[in-house]
Amino acid sequence: MTYFFVNTYQTLFQCIAFHSFERESVFYISDQCKNYALIKKILNKNGITCYVDEQYNFENFVNKVSTLVKRLLIYNFFNIKKPNELVEVYINGSISSFERLKYLALSSQVHYLDGGYQHYYHYFSGCKNFFYCRDGDKGVSLLKDILFGFRVRYGHKKIKNVIFVNEYLADSSACVLLVKNAGKYREEFHYLSAIENNDYKYRIVNELFPGFNAHQPIFNGSEKTICILTQPFFEDGYMSKERNLEIYKKYLNSTNTEDTQVFLKIHPRESNTKYAELFSQFDITELDGSFPFELLELYRIKFDIGVSYNSTAVFSNSFSRRVILN
């Protein structure tokens, strides 16, 4: 039995690509994922068993403490059980729901999905990535595995492999070397081809984003094309809205856009109105945030230059060159 846990569009595309008819499988879509109800409906319609994955509440200290106790009890209750069959889990991010805790505990093999830019670094926006931390003392490590086995790290005994889908980032990542040394490296740089070359999976993706054709970039014949990929730093609490917008203003003010068509690809977790100020000040074309960038790559839509602060998508094959902002 294989369980796929989806928390972002990026992990959704990976799970669809890695899904196989050879084993019975179930998808769980996080209620924090955009359009989770639609995703559930489409997958069920196409014969894939799918449920909504309801995430726990971490809004305040009391919730954090009570949820920690709940997670500890649920994980260790199911960890005692020994399933009669091989249980595989594809997952990424916090183990913060009943289903995630249950199937992580029951699992024989965990395949850790690529979660994006932070997946390749020890630090992301000033925050430590605990997935790549190592416990020096074996006694401490054993105690953590017994009590807090749901806090998954790359060295966790249940993790069979850590998946990396971005060749450019993997090539210079110290985290990739850690995983390789642990014998858990899994390279999936061309995973989208598993969707492109499979009529069934390709149809599912088309049904998930039925309005995509209306949002495809319309090129106006300019000599050069630039696509700026925005990030929800304000929404995620990393910086103010003003600072978030200033990143892209600074680039646009310093760039010669003569005979250049500039696109702004808004992140799915951002509202289109957030960038109204940029659209009023600069001659840029909006790419709606309701679809993930993976669609542009899947449909082989190309731009000359990709611009981003730290979006994984900028390292896709959709760009001939890349500009990394700071």
C-alpha positions as semicolon CSV with decimal commas, in nm:
position;residue;x (nm);y (nm);z (nm)
1;M;0,000;0,000;0,000
2;T;0,129;0,346;-0,089
3;Y;0,017;0,671;0,072
4;F;0,084;1,006;-0,095
5;F;0,066;1,322;0,116
6;V;0,024;1,648;-0,077
7;N;0,074;1,991;0,082
8;T;0,167;2,207;-0,221
9;Y;0,123;2,205;-0,597
10;Q;0,488;2,104;-0,627
11;T;0,438;1,791;-0,418
12;L;0,111;1,722;-0,603
13;F;0,293;1,702;-0,937
14;Q;0,556;1,472;-0,783
15;C;0,294;1,242;-0,633
16;I;0,104;1,217;-0,963
17;A;0,432;1,141;-1,142
18;F;0,537;0,873;-0,891
19;H;0,192;0,714;-0,864
20;S;0,179;0,359;-1,003
21;F;-0,111;0,125;-1,082
22;E;0,102;-0,168;-0,973
23;R;0,033;-0,093;-0,607
24;E;-0,286;0,015;-0,436
25;S;-0,256;0,376;-0,326
26;V;-0,431;0,657;-0,141
27;F;-0,380;1,033;-0,174
28;Y;-0,423;1,274;0,119
29;I;-0,451;1,643;0,023
30;S;-0,369;1,894;0,297
31;D;-0,648;2,138;0,376
32;Q;-0,375;2,406;0,358
33;C;-0,315;2,333;-0,010
34;K;-0,482;2,569;-0,255
35;N;-0,793;2,421;-0,420
36;Y;-0,768;2,105;-0,208
37;A;-1,139;2,027;-0,249
38;L;-1,114;2,044;-0,630
39;I;-0,799;1,829;-0,629
40;K;-0,978;1,566;-0,419
41;K;-1,278;1,570;-0,652
42;I;-1,071;1,532;-0,971
43;L;-0,850;1,253;-0,833
44;N;-1,153;1,059;-0,708
45;K;-1,324;1,109;-1,046
46;N;-1,020;0,954;-1,214
47;G;-1,019;0,645;-0,994
48;I;-0,762;0,755;-0,734
49;T;-0,879;0,720;-0,374
50;C;-0,832;1,062;-0,218
51;Y;-0,916;1,228;0,116
52;V;-0,867;1,570;0,273
53;D;-0,581;1,581;0,523
54;E;-0,689;1,807;0,810
55;Q;-0,387;1,981;0,966
56;Y;-0,353;2,053;1,338
57;N;-0,379;2,404;1,482
58;F;-0,058;2,572;1,604
59;E;-0,197;2,922;1,654
60;N;-0,095;2,971;2,018
61;F;0,117;2,822;2,296
62;V;-0,163;2,610;2,442
63;N;-0,239;2,462;2,101
64;K;0,129;2,391;2,041
65;V;0,168;2,204;2,371
66;S;-0,156;2,007;2,343
67;T;-0,082;1,920;1,981
68;L;0,271;1,803;2,067
69;V;0,127;1,563;2,328
70;K;-0,137;1,448;2,080
71;R;0,124;1,384;1,811
72;L;0,344;1,191;2,053
73;L;0,057;0,964;2,162
74;I;-0,081;0,900;1,812
75;Y;0,257;0,827;1,655
76;N;0,373;0,591;1,927
77;F;0,036;0,410;1,939
78;F;0,060;0,318;1,570
79;N;0,436;0,268;1,582
80;I;0,381;-0,038;1,804
81;K;0,163;-0,203;1,541
82;K;0,324;-0,417;1,272
83;P;0,129;-0,410;0,943
84;N;0,110;-0,732;0,743
85;E;0,207;-0,560;0,418
86;L;0,469;-0,315;0,296
87;V;0,354;0,041;0,367
88;E;0,519;0,311;0,157
89;V;0,473;0,683;0,227
90;Y;0,553;0,982;0,007
91;I;0,560;1,293;0,224
92;N;0,719;1,632;0,288
93;G;0,697;1,895;0,560
94;S;0,556;1,886;0,910
95;I;0,394;1,566;1,033
96;S;0,097;1,759;1,161
97;S;-0,222;1,560;1,107
98;F;-0,370;1,233;1,232
99;E;-0,322;1,060;0,896
100;R;0,037;1,178;0,858
101;L;0,124;1,054;1,208
102;K;-0,056;0,723;1,160
103;Y;0,096;0,625;0,827
104;L;0,443;0,753;0,908
105;A;0,435;0,529;1,216
106;L;0,305;0,229;1,018
107;S;0,539;0,285;0,724
108;S;0,816;0,050;0,619
109;Q;0,962;0,298;0,371
110;V;0,936;0,677;0,352
111;H;1,017;0,867;0,034
112;Y;1,074;1,231;0,129
113;L;0,946;1,463;-0,144
114;D;1,123;1,770;-0,277
115;G;0,964;2,070;-0,102
116;G;1,132;2,343;-0,303
117;Y;1,421;2,583;-0,247
118;Q;1,458;2,516;0,126
119;H;1,499;2,144;0,050
120;Y;1,854;2,217;-0,070
121;Y;1,986;2,435;0,212
122;H;2,068;2,419;0,583
123;Y;1,917;2,767;0,627
124;F;1,618;2,926;0,454
125;S;1,533;3,296;0,502
126;G;1,732;3,298;0,825
127;C;1,565;2,984;0,965
128;K;1,747;2,657;1,028
129;N;1,634;2,353;0,830
130;F;1,611;2,087;1,100
131;F;1,558;1,812;0,844
132;Y;1,934;1,806;0,789
133;C;2,036;1,818;1,156
134;R;2,229;1,527;1,300
135;D;2,221;1,400;1,659
136;G;2,578;1,348;1,778
137;D;2,504;1,133;2,083
138;K;2,359;0,790;1,996
139;G;2,168;0,772;2,324
140;V;2,002;1,107;2,260
141;S;1,927;1,005;1,903
142;L;1,765;0,679;2,015
143;L;1,554;0,860;2,274
144;K;1,435;1,109;2,013
145;D;1,345;0,825;1,776
146;I;1,141;0,655;2,048
147;L;0,958;0,961;2,179
148;F;0,958;1,199;1,883
149;G;0,988;0,974;1,580
150;F;0,739;1,194;1,395
151;R;1,001;1,470;1,375
152;V;1,149;1,340;1,054
153;R;1,513;1,405;0,962
154;Y;1,714;1,273;0,670
155;G;1,885;1,014;0,894
156;H;1,555;0,878;1,026
157;K;1,553;0,497;1,004
158;K;1,223;0,492;0,814
159;I;1,344;0,719;0,535
160;K;1,445;0,509;0,236
161;N;1,534;0,804;0,016
162;V;1,521;1,181;-0,014
163;I;1,397;1,298;-0,353
164;F;1,560;1,586;-0,545
165;V;1,391;1,713;-0,862
166;N;1,602;2,021;-0,941
167;E;1,932;1,948;-1,113
168;Y;2,068;2,303;-1,087
169;L;2,019;2,331;-0,711
170;A;2,129;1,974;-0,640
171;D;2,459;2,028;-0,821
172;S;2,584;2,276;-0,560
173;S;2,394;2,165;-0,250
174;A;2,582;2,057;0,063
175;C;2,258;1,894;0,181
176;V;2,260;1,667;-0,123
177;L;2,609;1,550;-0,027
178;L;2,484;1,464;0,324
179;V;2,203;1,257;0,179
180;K;2,434;1,085;-0,070
181;N;2,675;0,992;0,209
182;A;2,382;0,843;0,399
183;G;2,293;0,633;0,093
184;K;1,947;0,787;0,063
185;Y;1,980;1,005;-0,248
186;R;1,709;0,974;-0,516
187;E;1,740;1,181;-0,831
188;E;1,420;1,268;-1,020
189;F;1,525;1,558;-1,243
190;H;1,289;1,457;-1,525
191;Y;0,987;1,356;-1,317
192;L;0,748;1,570;-1,526
193;S;0,812;1,340;-1,822
194;A;0,623;1,068;-1,628
195;I;0,317;1,294;-1,661
196;E;0,387;1,418;-2,012
197;N;0,431;1,066;-2,149
198;N;0,131;0,913;-1,972
199;D;-0,210;0,997;-2,120
200;Y;-0,393;0,916;-1,796
201;K;-0,173;1,140;-1,578
202;Y;-0,166;1,414;-1,840
203;R;-0,546;1,418;-1,851
204;I;-0,566;1,447;-1,471
205;V;-0,338;1,753;-1,473
206;N;-0,546;1,914;-1,751
207;E;-0,863;1,856;-1,547
208;L;-0,703;2,000;-1,233
209;F;-0,635;2,329;-1,414
210;P;-0,916;2,361;-1,670
211;G;-0,877;2,737;-1,708
212;F;-0,504;2,727;-1,777
213;N;-0,536;2,804;-2,148
214;A;-0,689;3,140;-2,061
215;H;-0,382;3,228;-1,854
216;Q;-0,105;3,109;-2,083
217;P;0,143;3,385;-2,163
218;I;0,061;3,569;-2,485
219;F;0,390;3,675;-2,638
220;N;0,380;4,007;-2,823
221;G;0,680;3,950;-3,049
222;S;0,934;4,138;-2,836
223;E;1,297;4,051;-2,887
224;K;1,336;3,934;-2,528
225;T;1,109;3,788;-2,259
226;I;1,153;3,810;-1,882
227;C;0,945;3,622;-1,627
228;I;0,959;3,736;-1,264
229;L;0,854;3,467;-1,015
230;T;0,710;3,614;-0,697
231;Q;0,725;3,457;-0,350
232;P;0,480;3,487;-0,055
233;F;0,734;3,623;0,194
234;F;0,476;3,858;0,347
235;E;0,212;3,585;0,377
236;D;0,462;3,348;0,540
237;G;0,578;3,612;0,790
238;Y;0,934;3,650;0,661
239;M;0,907;4,020;0,578
240;S;0,666;4,312;0,548
241;K;0,449;4,357;0,242
242;E;0,644;4,673;0,152
243;R;0,976;4,488;0,165
244;N;0,827;4,200;-0,036
245;L;0,721;4,440;-0,314
246;E;1,046;4,638;-0,298
247;I;1,244;4,332;-0,408
248;Y;1,074;4,338;-0,748
249;K;1,053;4,718;-0,774
250;K;1,428;4,744;-0,734
251;Y;1,487;4,497;-1,016
252;L;1,238;4,660;-1,252
253;N;1,382;5,008;-1,186
254;S;1,735;4,890;-1,266
255;T;1,655;4,685;-1,576
256;N;1,645;4,803;-1,934
257;T;1,317;4,664;-2,068
258;E;1,334;4,816;-2,415
259;D;1,190;4,569;-2,669
260;T;1,132;4,332;-2,379
261;Q;0,809;4,174;-2,261
262;V;0,807;4,134;-1,883
263;F;0,577;3,883;-1,714
264;L;0,497;3,861;-1,344
265;K;0,413;3,504;-1,239
266;I;0,228;3,534;-0,909
267;H;0,271;3,256;-0,654
268;P;-0,044;3,042;-0,599
269;R;-0,059;3,145;-0,231
270;E;-0,057;3,517;-0,313
271;S;-0,349;3,732;-0,423
272;N;-0,334;3,904;-0,760
273;T;-0,425;4,237;-0,598
274;K;-0,108;4,232;-0,389
275;Y;0,092;4,350;-0,692
276;A;-0,150;4,618;-0,814
277;E;0,113;4,885;-0,740
278;L;0,365;4,717;-0,969
279;F;0,113;4,685;-1,252
280;S;0,032;5,056;-1,223
281;Q;0,399;5,164;-1,228
282;F;0,553;4,927;-1,483
283;D;0,464;4,779;-1,820
284;I;0,434;4,417;-1,714
285;T;0,202;4,131;-1,807
286;E;0,032;3,940;-1,527
287;L;0,047;3,561;-1,514
288;D;-0,233;3,451;-1,284
289;G;-0,140;3,281;-0,958
290;S;-0,414;3,020;-0,978
291;F;-0,188;2,771;-1,156
292;P;0,158;2,640;-1,058
293;F;0,470;2,714;-1,257
294;E;0,514;2,340;-1,320
295;L;0,242;2,372;-1,585
296;L;0,455;2,611;-1,789
297;E;0,742;2,364;-1,782
298;L;0,515;2,067;-1,853
299;Y;0,372;2,245;-2,161
300;R;0,723;2,355;-2,267
301;I;0,656;2,730;-2,251
302;K;0,989;2,915;-2,264
303;F;1,124;3,253;-2,151
304;D;1,463;3,409;-2,210
305;I;1,523;3,514;-1,850
306;G;1,380;3,394;-1,521
307;V;1,401;3,626;-1,220
308;S;1,350;3,521;-0,859
309;Y;1,460;3,577;-0,502
310;N;1,463;3,208;-0,409
311;S;1,200;3,021;-0,610
312;T;1,294;2,670;-0,719
313;A;1,100;2,724;-1,042
314;V;1,358;2,975;-1,171
315;F;1,596;2,681;-1,214
316;S;1,359;2,498;-1,445
317;N;1,415;2,433;-1,815
318;S;1,168;2,708;-1,900
319;F;1,448;2,966;-1,879
320;S;1,760;3,016;-2,087
321;R;1,915;3,243;-1,822
322;R;1,847;3,324;-1,458
323;V;1,874;3,629;-1,232
324;I;1,877;3,572;-0,856
325;L;1,771;3,876;-0,655
326;N;1,900;3,971;-0,308
